[in-house]
Amino acid sequence: MADRIELDRLLSFGKKIELEVAEIACETSTSILIEWNRQNAWFQKKKVRIEQRENSVVVTMPKWLFERKFS
């Protein structure tokens, strides 16, 4: 599944991270699973913003949360 997820861009805007991935790996009513850089991490939906685009999904989150999950 990690091969299907491609990072199109990763932008840091001060205290926010915008992560663009091909798709959400898994989703529940309260959480989403993101696969990035061959790593998996669950995020609570209330702590991130999810924006569906034509060919990708953009997940915006606090920088500290991104660093905690993917560092």
PDB file of N, CA, C, O and CB in Angstrom:
ATOM      1  N   MET A   1       0.829  -1.189   0.000  1.00  0.00           N
ATOM      2  CA  MET A   1       0.000   0.000   0.000  1.00  0.00           C
ATOM      3  C   MET A   1       0.872   1.250   0.000  1.00  0.00           C
ATOM      4  O   MET A   1       0.500   2.260  -0.598  1.00  0.00           O
ATOM      5  CB  MET A   1      -0.942  -0.001   1.208  1.00  0.00           C
ATOM      6  N   ALA A   2       2.035   1.197   0.668  1.00  0.00           N
ATOM      7  CA  ALA A   2       2.901   2.378   0.725  1.00  0.00           C
ATOM      8  C   ALA A   2       3.359   2.797  -0.660  1.00  0.00           C
ATOM      9  O   ALA A   2       3.605   3.979  -0.898  1.00  0.00           O
ATOM     10  CB  ALA A   2       4.111   2.107   1.611  1.00  0.00           C
ATOM     11  N   ASP A   3       3.478   1.836  -1.585  1.00  0.00           N
ATOM     12  CA  ASP A   3       3.888   2.180  -2.941  1.00  0.00           C
ATOM     13  C   ASP A   3       2.814   2.989  -3.663  1.00  0.00           C
ATOM     14  O   ASP A   3       3.125   3.785  -4.549  1.00  0.00           O
ATOM     15  CB  ASP A   3       4.208   0.917  -3.729  1.00  0.00           C
ATOM     16  N   ARG A   4       1.550   2.787  -3.285  1.00  0.00           N
ATOM     17  CA  ARG A   4       0.466   3.530  -3.927  1.00  0.00           C
ATOM     18  C   ARG A   4       0.382   4.962  -3.428  1.00  0.00           C
ATOM     19  O   ARG A   4      -0.132   5.840  -4.120  1.00  0.00           O
ATOM     20  CB  ARG A   4      -0.857   2.830  -3.694  1.00  0.00           C
ATOM     21  N   ILE A   5       0.882   5.192  -2.241  1.00  0.00           N
ATOM     22  CA  ILE A   5       0.846   6.544  -1.682  1.00  0.00           C
ATOM     23  C   ILE A   5       2.096   7.287  -2.142  1.00  0.00           C
ATOM     24  O   ILE A   5       3.218   6.865  -1.864  1.00  0.00           O
ATOM     25  CB  ILE A   5       0.754   6.512  -0.115  1.00  0.00           C
ATOM     26  N   GLU A   6       1.895   8.371  -2.831  1.00  0.00           N
ATOM     27  CA  GLU A   6       3.022   9.181  -3.270  1.00  0.00           C
ATOM     28  C   GLU A   6       2.913  10.571  -2.664  1.00  0.00           C
ATOM     29  O   GLU A   6       1.837  11.168  -2.613  1.00  0.00           O
ATOM     30  CB  GLU A   6       3.079   9.259  -4.811  1.00  0.00           C
ATOM     31  N   LEU A   7       4.029  11.058  -2.217  1.00  0.00           N
ATOM     32  CA  LEU A   7       4.072  12.421  -1.700  1.00  0.00           C
ATOM     33  C   LEU A   7       4.272  13.360  -2.869  1.00  0.00           C
ATOM     34  O   LEU A   7       5.310  13.322  -3.530  1.00  0.00           O
ATOM     35  CB  LEU A   7       5.200  12.598  -0.639  1.00  0.00           C
ATOM     36  N   ASP A   8       3.291  14.197  -3.128  1.00  0.00           N
ATOM     37  CA  ASP A   8       3.401  15.175  -4.207  1.00  0.00           C
ATOM     38  C   ASP A   8       4.105  16.426  -3.724  1.00  0.00           C
ATOM     39  O   ASP A   8       4.905  17.029  -4.439  1.00  0.00           O
ATOM     40  CB  ASP A   8       2.021  15.527  -4.761  1.00  0.00           C
ATOM     41  N   ARG A   9       3.787  16.804  -2.491  1.00  0.00           N
ATOM     42  CA  ARG A   9       4.479  17.965  -1.940  1.00  0.00           C
ATOM     43  C   ARG A   9       4.287  17.992  -0.437  1.00  0.00           C
ATOM     44  O   ARG A   9       3.307  17.471   0.096  1.00  0.00           O
ATOM     45  CB  ARG A   9       3.967  19.277  -2.580  1.00  0.00           C
ATOM     46  N   LEU A  10       5.237  18.604   0.225  1.00  0.00           N
ATOM     47  CA  LEU A  10       5.170  18.824   1.657  1.00  0.00           C
ATOM     48  C   LEU A  10       5.611  20.254   1.897  1.00  0.00           C
ATOM     49  O   LEU A  10       6.757  20.615   1.625  1.00  0.00           O
ATOM     50  CB  LEU A  10       6.055  17.799   2.453  1.00  0.00           C
ATOM     51  N   LEU A  11       4.702  21.063   2.405  1.00  0.00           N
ATOM     52  CA  LEU A  11       4.992  22.473   2.619  1.00  0.00           C
ATOM     53  C   LEU A  11       4.849  22.809   4.087  1.00  0.00           C
ATOM     54  O   LEU A  11       3.920  22.349   4.750  1.00  0.00           O
ATOM     55  CB  LEU A  11       4.069  23.357   1.774  1.00  0.00           C
ATOM     56  N   SER A  12       5.751  23.595   4.583  1.00  0.00           N
ATOM     57  CA  SER A  12       5.679  24.047   5.958  1.00  0.00           C
ATOM     58  C   SER A  12       5.336  25.529   5.969  1.00  0.00           C
ATOM     59  O   SER A  12       6.065  26.348   5.410  1.00  0.00           O
ATOM     60  CB  SER A  12       7.008  23.777   6.706  1.00  0.00           C
ATOM     61  N   PHE A  13       4.227  25.865   6.605  1.00  0.00           N
ATOM     62  CA  PHE A  13       3.798  27.265   6.722  1.00  0.00           C
ATOM     63  C   PHE A  13       3.796  27.633   8.201  1.00  0.00           C
ATOM     64  O   PHE A  13       2.743  27.666   8.837  1.00  0.00           O
ATOM     65  CB  PHE A  13       2.373  27.490   6.079  1.00  0.00           C
ATOM     66  N   GLY A  14       4.970  27.908   8.740  1.00  0.00           N
ATOM     67  CA  GLY A  14       5.057  28.282  10.145  1.00  0.00           C
ATOM     68  C   GLY A  14       4.682  27.130  11.041  1.00  0.00           C
ATOM     69  O   GLY A  14       5.472  26.208  11.239  1.00  0.00           O
ATOM     70  N   LYS A  15       3.475  27.174  11.588  1.00  0.00           N
ATOM     71  CA  LYS A  15       3.057  26.163  12.539  1.00  0.00           C
ATOM     72  C   LYS A  15       2.148  25.106  11.929  1.00  0.00           C
ATOM     73  O   LYS A  15       1.620  24.258  12.648  1.00  0.00           O
ATOM     74  CB  LYS A  15       2.367  26.813  13.688  1.00  0.00           C
ATOM     75  N   LYS A  16       1.956  25.144  10.614  1.00  0.00           N
ATOM     76  CA  LYS A  16       1.097  24.176   9.925  1.00  0.00           C
ATOM     77  C   LYS A  16       1.901  23.408   8.881  1.00  0.00           C
ATOM     78  O   LYS A  16       2.831  23.939   8.275  1.00  0.00           O
ATOM     79  CB  LYS A  16      -0.105  24.887   9.261  1.00  0.00           C
ATOM     80  N   ILE A  17       1.526  22.166   8.688  1.00  0.00           N
ATOM     81  CA  ILE A  17       2.102  21.322   7.645  1.00  0.00           C
ATOM     82  C   ILE A  17       0.975  20.940   6.706  1.00  0.00           C
ATOM     83  O   ILE A  17      -0.110  20.558   7.146  1.00  0.00           O
ATOM     84  CB  ILE A  17       2.810  20.049   8.243  1.00  0.00           C
ATOM     85  N   GLU A  18       1.231  21.043   5.428  1.00  0.00           N
ATOM     86  CA  GLU A  18       0.273  20.619   4.418  1.00  0.00           C
ATOM     87  C   GLU A  18       0.883  19.420   3.702  1.00  0.00           C
ATOM     88  O   GLU A  18       1.904  19.543   3.025  1.00  0.00           O
ATOM     89  CB  GLU A  18      -0.071  21.786   3.413  1.00  0.00           C
ATOM     90  N   LEU A  19       0.253  18.268   3.855  1.00  0.00           N
ATOM     91  CA  LEU A  19       0.757  17.026   3.291  1.00  0.00           C
ATOM     92  C   LEU A  19      -0.197  16.571   2.201  1.00  0.00           C
ATOM     93  O   LEU A  19      -1.379  16.350   2.465  1.00  0.00           O
ATOM     94  CB  LEU A  19       0.921  15.933   4.385  1.00  0.00           C
ATOM     95  N   GLU A  20       0.302  16.429   0.982  1.00  0.00           N
ATOM     96  CA  GLU A  20      -0.533  15.990  -0.129  1.00  0.00           C
ATOM     97  C   GLU A  20      -0.166  14.552  -0.470  1.00  0.00           C
ATOM     98  O   GLU A  20       0.983  14.255  -0.798  1.00  0.00           O
ATOM     99  CB  GLU A  20      -0.361  16.923  -1.369  1.00  0.00           C
ATOM    100  N   VAL A  21      -1.153  13.662  -0.388  1.00  0.00           N
ATOM    101  CA  VAL A  21      -0.951  12.238  -0.661  1.00  0.00           C
ATOM    102  C   VAL A  21      -1.961  11.794  -1.715  1.00  0.00           C
ATOM    103  O   VAL A  21      -2.949  12.482  -1.970  1.00  0.00           O
ATOM    104  CB  VAL A  21      -1.095  11.385   0.644  1.00  0.00           C
ATOM    105  N   ALA A  22      -1.707  10.651  -2.316  1.00  0.00           N
ATOM    106  CA  ALA A  22      -2.600  10.141  -3.354  1.00  0.00           C
ATOM    107  C   ALA A  22      -3.963   9.768  -2.789  1.00  0.00           C
ATOM    108  O   ALA A  22      -4.985   9.970  -3.444  1.00  0.00           O
ATOM    109  CB  ALA A  22      -1.976   8.935  -4.039  1.00  0.00           C
ATOM    110  N   GLU A  23      -3.981   9.220  -1.567  1.00  0.00           N
ATOM    111  CA  GLU A  23      -5.237   8.788  -0.956  1.00  0.00           C
ATOM    112  C   GLU A  23      -5.068   8.604   0.547  1.00  0.00           C
ATOM    113  O   GLU A  23      -3.951   8.550   1.061  1.00  0.00           O
ATOM    114  CB  GLU A  23      -5.729   7.483  -1.598  1.00  0.00           C
ATOM    115  N   ILE A  24      -6.192   8.510   1.238  1.00  0.00           N
ATOM    116  CA  ILE A  24      -6.210   8.145   2.657  1.00  0.00           C
ATOM    117  C   ILE A  24      -6.155   6.618   2.704  1.00  0.00           C
ATOM    118  O   ILE A  24      -6.987   5.954   2.087  1.00  0.00           O
ATOM    119  CB  ILE A  24      -7.503   8.718   3.410  1.00  0.00           C
ATOM    120  N   ALA A  25      -5.196   6.061   3.421  1.00  0.00           N
ATOM    121  CA  ALA A  25      -5.014   4.609   3.450  1.00  0.00           C
ATOM    122  C   ALA A  25      -6.185   3.891   4.107  1.00  0.00           C
ATOM    123  O   ALA A  25      -6.617   2.837   3.641  1.00  0.00           O
ATOM    124  CB  ALA A  25      -3.733   4.263   4.177  1.00  0.00           C
ATOM    125  N   CYS A  26      -6.699   4.469   5.196  1.00  0.00           N
ATOM    126  CA  CYS A  26      -7.823   3.881   5.921  1.00  0.00           C
ATOM    127  C   CYS A  26      -8.532   5.004   6.666  1.00  0.00           C
ATOM    128  O   CYS A  26      -7.917   6.002   7.042  1.00  0.00           O
ATOM    129  CB  CYS A  26      -7.348   2.751   6.910  1.00  0.00           C
ATOM    130  N   GLU A  27      -9.839   4.829   6.875  1.00  0.00           N
ATOM    131  CA  GLU A  27     -10.609   5.877   7.541  1.00  0.00           C
ATOM    132  C   GLU A  27     -11.673   5.255   8.423  1.00  0.00           C
ATOM    133  O   GLU A  27     -12.345   4.299   8.035  1.00  0.00           O
ATOM    134  CB  GLU A  27     -11.251   6.827   6.515  1.00  0.00           C
ATOM    135  N   THR A  28     -11.818   5.817   9.626  1.00  0.00           N
ATOM    136  CA  THR A  28     -12.908   5.459  10.525  1.00  0.00           C
ATOM    137  C   THR A  28     -13.766   6.703  10.716  1.00  0.00           C
ATOM    138  O   THR A  28     -13.517   7.729  10.084  1.00  0.00           O
ATOM    139  CB  THR A  28     -12.372   4.911  11.903  1.00  0.00           C
ATOM    140  N   SER A  29     -14.751   6.622  11.563  1.00  0.00           N
ATOM    141  CA  SER A  29     -15.595   7.799  11.789  1.00  0.00           C
ATOM    142  C   SER A  29     -14.852   8.917  12.511  1.00  0.00           C
ATOM    143  O   SER A  29     -15.253  10.077  12.417  1.00  0.00           O
ATOM    144  CB  SER A  29     -16.824   7.409  12.588  1.00  0.00           C
ATOM    145  N   THR A  30     -13.773   8.593  13.230  1.00  0.00           N
ATOM    146  CA  THR A  30     -13.055   9.611  14.000  1.00  0.00           C
ATOM    147  C   THR A  30     -11.592   9.795  13.607  1.00  0.00           C
ATOM    148  O   THR A  30     -10.960  10.749  14.059  1.00  0.00           O
ATOM    149  CB  THR A  30     -13.124   9.269  15.439  1.00  0.00           C
ATOM    150  N   SER A  31     -11.032   8.901  12.773  1.00  0.00           N
ATOM    151  CA  SER A  31      -9.597   8.945  12.471  1.00  0.00           C
ATOM    152  C   SER A  31      -9.312   8.615  11.011  1.00  0.00           C
ATOM    153  O   SER A  31     -10.140   8.040  10.304  1.00  0.00           O
ATOM    154  CB  SER A  31      -8.842   7.977  13.372  1.00  0.00           C
ATOM    155  N   ILE A  32      -8.102   9.003  10.584  1.00  0.00           N
ATOM    156  CA  ILE A  32      -7.613   8.627   9.263  1.00  0.00           C
ATOM    157  C   ILE A  32      -6.202   8.067   9.395  1.00  0.00           C
ATOM    158  O   ILE A  32      -5.453   8.445  10.295  1.00  0.00           O
ATOM    159  CB  ILE A  32      -7.638   9.838   8.292  1.00  0.00           C
ATOM    160  N   LEU A  33      -5.854   7.167   8.493  1.00  0.00           N
ATOM    161  CA  LEU A  33      -4.507   6.602   8.440  1.00  0.00           C
ATOM    162  C   LEU A  33      -3.822   7.180   7.213  1.00  0.00           C
ATOM    163  O   LEU A  33      -4.326   7.074   6.095  1.00  0.00           O
ATOM    164  CB  LEU A  33      -4.534   5.027   8.393  1.00  0.00           C
ATOM    165  N   ILE A  34      -2.661   7.794   7.439  1.00  0.00           N
ATOM    166  CA  ILE A  34      -1.856   8.368   6.358  1.00  0.00           C
ATOM    167  C   ILE A  34      -0.594   7.534   6.223  1.00  0.00           C
ATOM    168  O   ILE A  34       0.058   7.211   7.215  1.00  0.00           O
ATOM    169  CB  ILE A  34      -1.511   9.877   6.632  1.00  0.00           C
ATOM    170  N   GLU A  35      -0.257   7.191   4.996  1.00  0.00           N
ATOM    171  CA  GLU A  35       1.019   6.543   4.718  1.00  0.00           C
ATOM    172  C   GLU A  35       1.892   7.560   4.001  1.00  0.00           C
ATOM    173  O   GLU A  35       1.528   8.073   2.943  1.00  0.00           O
ATOM    174  CB  GLU A  35       0.837   5.233   3.861  1.00  0.00           C
ATOM    175  N   TRP A  36       3.044   7.846   4.587  1.00  0.00           N
ATOM    176  CA  TRP A  36       3.957   8.838   4.036  1.00  0.00           C
ATOM    177  C   TRP A  36       5.386   8.381   4.276  1.00  0.00           C
ATOM    178  O   TRP A  36       5.744   7.989   5.386  1.00  0.00           O
ATOM    179  CB  TRP A  36       3.710  10.234   4.662  1.00  0.00           C
ATOM    180  N   ASN A  37       6.184   8.435   3.246  1.00  0.00           N
ATOM    181  CA  ASN A  37       7.605   8.113   3.358  1.00  0.00           C
ATOM    182  C   ASN A  37       7.818   6.733   3.999  1.00  0.00           C
ATOM    183  O   ASN A  37       8.695   6.556   4.844  1.00  0.00           O
ATOM    184  CB  ASN A  37       8.327   9.194   4.178  1.00  0.00           C
ATOM    185  N   ARG A  38       6.998   5.764   3.578  1.00  0.00           N
ATOM    186  CA  ARG A  38       7.041   4.374   4.066  1.00  0.00           C
ATOM    187  C   ARG A  38       6.755   4.249   5.569  1.00  0.00           C
ATOM    188  O   ARG A  38       7.185   3.295   6.217  1.00  0.00           O
ATOM    189  CB  ARG A  38       8.402   3.771   3.766  1.00  0.00           C
ATOM    190  N   GLN A  39       6.032   5.215   6.098  1.00  0.00           N
ATOM    191  CA  GLN A  39       5.604   5.194   7.499  1.00  0.00           C
ATOM    192  C   GLN A  39       4.089   5.364   7.548  1.00  0.00           C
ATOM    193  O   GLN A  39       3.497   5.996   6.673  1.00  0.00           O
ATOM    194  CB  GLN A  39       6.319   6.315   8.330  1.00  0.00           C
ATOM    195  N   ASN A  40       3.470   4.795   8.577  1.00  0.00           N
ATOM    196  CA  ASN A  40       2.027   4.925   8.789  1.00  0.00           C
ATOM    197  C   ASN A  40       1.777   5.715  10.059  1.00  0.00           C
ATOM    198  O   ASN A  40       2.532   5.611  11.026  1.00  0.00           O
ATOM    199  CB  ASN A  40       1.343   3.535   8.867  1.00  0.00           C
ATOM    200  N   ALA A  41       0.718   6.499  10.051  1.00  0.00           N
ATOM    201  CA  ALA A  41       0.336   7.226  11.264  1.00  0.00           C
ATOM    202  C   ALA A  41      -1.167   7.494  11.237  1.00  0.00           C
ATOM    203  O   ALA A  41      -1.733   7.867  10.209  1.00  0.00           O
ATOM    204  CB  ALA A  41       1.133   8.562  11.390  1.00  0.00           C
ATOM    205  N   TRP A  42      -1.793   7.293  12.391  1.00  0.00           N
ATOM    206  CA  TRP A  42      -3.209   7.605  12.559  1.00  0.00           C
ATOM    207  C   TRP A  42      -3.335   9.031  13.073  1.00  0.00           C
ATOM    208  O   TRP A  42      -2.545   9.472  13.908  1.00  0.00           O
ATOM    209  CB  TRP A  42      -3.900   6.600  13.532  1.00  0.00           C
ATOM    210  N   PHE A  43      -4.336   9.753  12.566  1.00  0.00           N
ATOM    211  CA  PHE A  43      -4.618  11.115  13.001  1.00  0.00           C
ATOM    212  C   PHE A  43      -6.099  11.230  13.327  1.00  0.00           C
ATOM    213  O   PHE A  43      -6.949  10.705  12.607  1.00  0.00           O
ATOM    214  CB  PHE A  43      -4.207  12.147  11.915  1.00  0.00           C
ATOM    215  N   GLN A  44      -6.398  11.920  14.415  1.00  0.00           N
ATOM    216  CA  GLN A  44      -7.791  12.197  14.742  1.00  0.00           C
ATOM    217  C   GLN A  44      -8.301  13.253  13.764  1.00  0.00           C
ATOM    218  O   GLN A  44      -7.619  14.240  13.490  1.00  0.00           O
ATOM    219  CB  GLN A  44      -7.946  12.674  16.230  1.00  0.00           C
ATOM    220  N   LYS A  45      -9.494  13.036  13.248  1.00  0.00           N
ATOM    221  CA  LYS A  45     -10.062  13.977  12.283  1.00  0.00           C
ATOM    222  C   LYS A  45     -10.252  15.371  12.869  1.00  0.00           C
ATOM    223  O   LYS A  45     -10.175  16.365  12.147  1.00  0.00           O
ATOM    224  CB  LYS A  45     -11.388  13.456  11.775  1.00  0.00           C
ATOM    225  N   LYS A  46     -10.500  15.448  14.166  1.00  0.00           N
ATOM    226  CA  LYS A  46     -10.716  16.763  14.772  1.00  0.00           C
ATOM    227  C   LYS A  46      -9.434  17.581  14.879  1.00  0.00           C
ATOM    228  O   LYS A  46      -9.496  18.782  15.141  1.00  0.00           O
ATOM    229  CB  LYS A  46     -11.326  16.602  16.143  1.00  0.00           C
ATOM    230  N   LYS A  47      -8.256  16.948  14.679  1.00  0.00           N
ATOM    231  CA  LYS A  47      -6.993  17.670  14.765  1.00  0.00           C
ATOM    232  C   LYS A  47      -6.393  18.013  13.409  1.00  0.00           C
ATOM    233  O   LYS A  47      -5.379  18.708  13.338  1.00  0.00           O
ATOM    234  CB  LYS A  47      -6.011  16.866  15.547  1.00  0.00           C
ATOM    235  N   VAL A  48      -7.010  17.533  12.330  1.00  0.00           N
ATOM    236  CA  VAL A  48      -6.495  17.798  10.985  1.00  0.00           C
ATOM    237  C   VAL A  48      -7.615  18.334  10.096  1.00  0.00           C
ATOM    238  O   VAL A  48      -8.798  18.189  10.406  1.00  0.00           O
ATOM    239  CB  VAL A  48      -5.880  16.513  10.367  1.00  0.00           C
ATOM    240  N   ARG A  49      -7.218  18.953   8.991  1.00  0.00           N
ATOM    241  CA  ARG A  49      -8.188  19.381   7.986  1.00  0.00           C
ATOM    242  C   ARG A  49      -7.933  18.549   6.738  1.00  0.00           C
ATOM    243  O   ARG A  49      -6.794  18.435   6.286  1.00  0.00           O
ATOM    244  CB  ARG A  49      -8.078  20.928   7.684  1.00  0.00           C
ATOM    245  N   ILE A  50      -8.987  17.971   6.183  1.00  0.00           N
ATOM    246  CA  ILE A  50      -8.871  17.099   5.024  1.00  0.00           C
ATOM    247  C   ILE A  50      -9.550  17.779   3.845  1.00  0.00           C
ATOM    248  O   ILE A  50     -10.706  18.194   3.930  1.00  0.00           O
ATOM    249  CB  ILE A  50      -9.496  15.698   5.303  1.00  0.00           C
ATOM    250  N   GLU A  51      -8.817  17.886   2.748  1.00  0.00           N
ATOM    251  CA  GLU A  51      -9.356  18.505   1.542  1.00  0.00           C
ATOM    252  C   GLU A  51      -9.163  17.546   0.370  1.00  0.00           C
ATOM    253  O   GLU A  51      -8.033  17.228   0.001  1.00  0.00           O
ATOM    254  CB  GLU A  51      -8.669  19.879   1.260  1.00  0.00           C
ATOM    255  N   GLN A  52     -10.258  17.093  -0.208  1.00  0.00           N
ATOM    256  CA  GLN A  52     -10.206  16.208  -1.372  1.00  0.00           C
ATOM    257  C   GLN A  52      -9.963  17.044  -2.610  1.00  0.00           C
ATOM    258  O   GLN A  52     -10.691  18.004  -2.865  1.00  0.00           O
ATOM    259  CB  GLN A  52     -11.514  15.380  -1.514  1.00  0.00           C
ATOM    260  N   ARG A  53      -8.952  16.693  -3.381  1.00  0.00           N
ATOM    261  CA  ARG A  53      -8.681  17.351  -4.656  1.00  0.00           C
ATOM    262  C   ARG A  53      -8.953  16.354  -5.773  1.00  0.00           C
ATOM    263  O   ARG A  53      -9.319  15.207  -5.518  1.00  0.00           O
ATOM    264  CB  ARG A  53      -7.211  17.885  -4.724  1.00  0.00           C
ATOM    265  N   GLU A  54      -8.776  16.786  -6.977  1.00  0.00           N
ATOM    266  CA  GLU A  54      -9.102  15.945  -8.126  1.00  0.00           C
ATOM    267  C   GLU A  54      -8.358  14.603  -8.107  1.00  0.00           C
ATOM    268  O   GLU A  54      -8.979  13.553  -8.276  1.00  0.00           O
ATOM    269  CB  GLU A  54      -8.780  16.688  -9.409  1.00  0.00           C
ATOM    270  N   ASN A  55      -7.046  14.630  -7.904  1.00  0.00           N
ATOM    271  CA  ASN A  55      -6.238  13.403  -7.943  1.00  0.00           C
ATOM    272  C   ASN A  55      -5.472  13.136  -6.653  1.00  0.00           C
ATOM    273  O   ASN A  55      -4.571  12.297  -6.637  1.00  0.00           O
ATOM    274  CB  ASN A  55      -5.266  13.475  -9.084  1.00  0.00           C
ATOM    275  N   SER A  56      -5.808  13.824  -5.585  1.00  0.00           N
ATOM    276  CA  SER A  56      -5.064  13.660  -4.343  1.00  0.00           C
ATOM    277  C   SER A  56      -5.906  14.121  -3.158  1.00  0.00           C
ATOM    278  O   SER A  56      -7.033  14.592  -3.311  1.00  0.00           O
ATOM    279  CB  SER A  56      -3.739  14.439  -4.397  1.00  0.00           C
ATOM    280  N   VAL A  57      -5.320  13.970  -1.976  1.00  0.00           N
ATOM    281  CA  VAL A  57      -5.930  14.430  -0.732  1.00  0.00           C
ATOM    282  C   VAL A  57      -4.898  15.288  -0.016  1.00  0.00           C
ATOM    283  O   VAL A  57      -3.743  14.885   0.125  1.00  0.00           O
ATOM    284  CB  VAL A  57      -6.406  13.225   0.169  1.00  0.00           C
ATOM    285  N   VAL A  58      -5.309  16.467   0.436  1.00  0.00           N
ATOM    286  CA  VAL A  58      -4.421  17.347   1.190  1.00  0.00           C
ATOM    287  C   VAL A  58      -4.856  17.322   2.642  1.00  0.00           C
ATOM    288  O   VAL A  58      -6.009  17.603   2.969  1.00  0.00           O
ATOM    289  CB  VAL A  58      -4.437  18.804   0.622  1.00  0.00           C
ATOM    290  N   VAL A  59      -3.902  16.976   3.517  1.00  0.00           N
ATOM    291  CA  VAL A  59      -4.162  16.930   4.955  1.00  0.00           C
ATOM    292  C   VAL A  59      -3.316  18.026   5.601  1.00  0.00           C
ATOM    293  O   VAL A  59      -2.089  18.013   5.501  1.00  0.00           O
ATOM    294  CB  VAL A  59      -3.831  15.505   5.565  1.00  0.00           C
ATOM    295  N   THR A  60      -3.975  18.965   6.259  1.00  0.00           N
ATOM    296  CA  THR A  60      -3.284  20.060   6.942  1.00  0.00           C
ATOM    297  C   THR A  60      -3.356  19.793   8.439  1.00  0.00           C
ATOM    298  O   THR A  60      -4.414  19.478   8.984  1.00  0.00           O
ATOM    299  CB  THR A  60      -3.914  21.456   6.582  1.00  0.00           C
ATOM    300  N   MET A  61      -2.199  19.926   9.091  1.00  0.00           N
ATOM    301  CA  MET A  61      -2.121  19.615  10.519  1.00  0.00           C
ATOM    302  C   MET A  61      -1.105  20.517  11.199  1.00  0.00           C
ATOM    303  O   MET A  61      -0.274  21.130  10.530  1.00  0.00           O
ATOM    304  CB  MET A  61      -1.751  18.136  10.738  1.00  0.00           C
ATOM    305  N   PRO A  62      -1.163  20.605  12.528  1.00  0.00           N
ATOM    306  CA  PRO A  62      -0.137  21.359  13.245  1.00  0.00           C
ATOM    307  C   PRO A  62       1.244  20.726  13.041  1.00  0.00           C
ATOM    308  O   PRO A  62       1.373  19.504  12.966  1.00  0.00           O
ATOM    309  CB  PRO A  62      -0.476  21.431  14.749  1.00  0.00           C
ATOM    310  N   LYS A  63       2.252  21.560  12.954  1.00  0.00           N
ATOM    311  CA  LYS A  63       3.620  21.077  12.737  1.00  0.00           C
ATOM    312  C   LYS A  63       4.052  20.117  13.842  1.00  0.00           C
ATOM    313  O   LYS A  63       4.711  19.117  13.557  1.00  0.00           O
ATOM    314  CB  LYS A  63       4.595  22.257  12.659  1.00  0.00           C
ATOM    315  N   TRP A  64       3.699  20.394  15.091  1.00  0.00           N
ATOM    316  CA  TRP A  64       4.107  19.536  16.200  1.00  0.00           C
ATOM    317  C   TRP A  64       3.505  18.139  16.057  1.00  0.00           C
ATOM    318  O   TRP A  64       4.142  17.153  16.427  1.00  0.00           O
ATOM    319  CB  TRP A  64       3.689  20.158  17.539  1.00  0.00           C
ATOM    320  N   LEU A  65       2.292  18.046  15.527  1.00  0.00           N
ATOM    321  CA  LEU A  65       1.638  16.753  15.354  1.00  0.00           C
ATOM    322  C   LEU A  65       2.334  15.946  14.258  1.00  0.00           C
ATOM    323  O   LEU A  65       2.576  14.751  14.423  1.00  0.00           O
ATOM    324  CB  LEU A  65       0.146  16.942  15.016  1.00  0.00           C
ATOM    325  N   PHE A  66       2.650  16.593  13.155  1.00  0.00           N
ATOM    326  CA  PHE A  66       3.388  15.927  12.085  1.00  0.00           C
ATOM    327  C   PHE A  66       4.723  15.401  12.595  1.00  0.00           C
ATOM    328  O   PHE A  66       5.080  14.254  12.329  1.00  0.00           O
ATOM    329  CB  PHE A  66       3.612  16.884  10.909  1.00  0.00           C
ATOM    330  N   GLU A  67       5.463  16.232  13.326  1.00  0.00           N
ATOM    331  CA  GLU A  67       6.768  15.831  13.844  1.00  0.00           C
ATOM    332  C   GLU A  67       6.637  14.687  14.843  1.00  0.00           C
ATOM    333  O   GLU A  67       7.493  13.802  14.868  1.00  0.00           O
ATOM    334  CB  GLU A  67       7.469  17.020  14.499  1.00  0.00           C
ATOM    335  N   ARG A  68       5.623  14.678  15.641  1.00  0.00           N
ATOM    336  CA  ARG A  68       5.416  13.607  16.619  1.00  0.00           C
ATOM    337  C   ARG A  68       5.138  12.287  15.918  1.00  0.00           C
ATOM    338  O   ARG A  68       5.643  11.249  16.345  1.00  0.00           O
ATOM    339  CB  ARG A  68       4.259  13.955  17.569  1.00  0.00           C
ATOM    340  N   LYS A  69       4.352  12.304  14.861  1.00  0.00           N
ATOM    341  CA  LYS A  69       3.950  11.073  14.180  1.00  0.00           C
ATOM    342  C   LYS A  69       5.005  10.549  13.209  1.00  0.00           C
ATOM    343  O   LYS A  69       5.156   9.335  13.071  1.00  0.00           O
ATOM    344  CB  LYS A  69       2.662  11.302  13.440  1.00  0.00           C
ATOM    345  N   PHE A  70       5.737  11.434  12.533  1.00  0.00           N
ATOM    346  CA  PHE A  70       6.640  11.008  11.481  1.00  0.00           C
ATOM    347  C   PHE A  70       8.126  11.250  11.759  1.00  0.00           C
ATOM    348  O   PHE A  70       8.947  11.084  10.857  1.00  0.00           O
ATOM    349  CB  PHE A  70       6.270  11.693  10.238  1.00  0.00           C
ATOM    350  N   SER A  71       8.482  11.631  12.962  1.00  0.00           N
ATOM    351  CA  SER A  71       9.923  11.830  13.258  1.00  0.00           C
ATOM    352  C   SER A  71      10.486  10.671  14.018  1.00  0.00           C
ATOM    353  O   SER A  71      11.672  10.667  14.349  1.00  0.00           O
ATOM    354  CB  SER A  71      10.150  13.112  14.054  1.00  0.00           C
TER     355      SER A  71
END
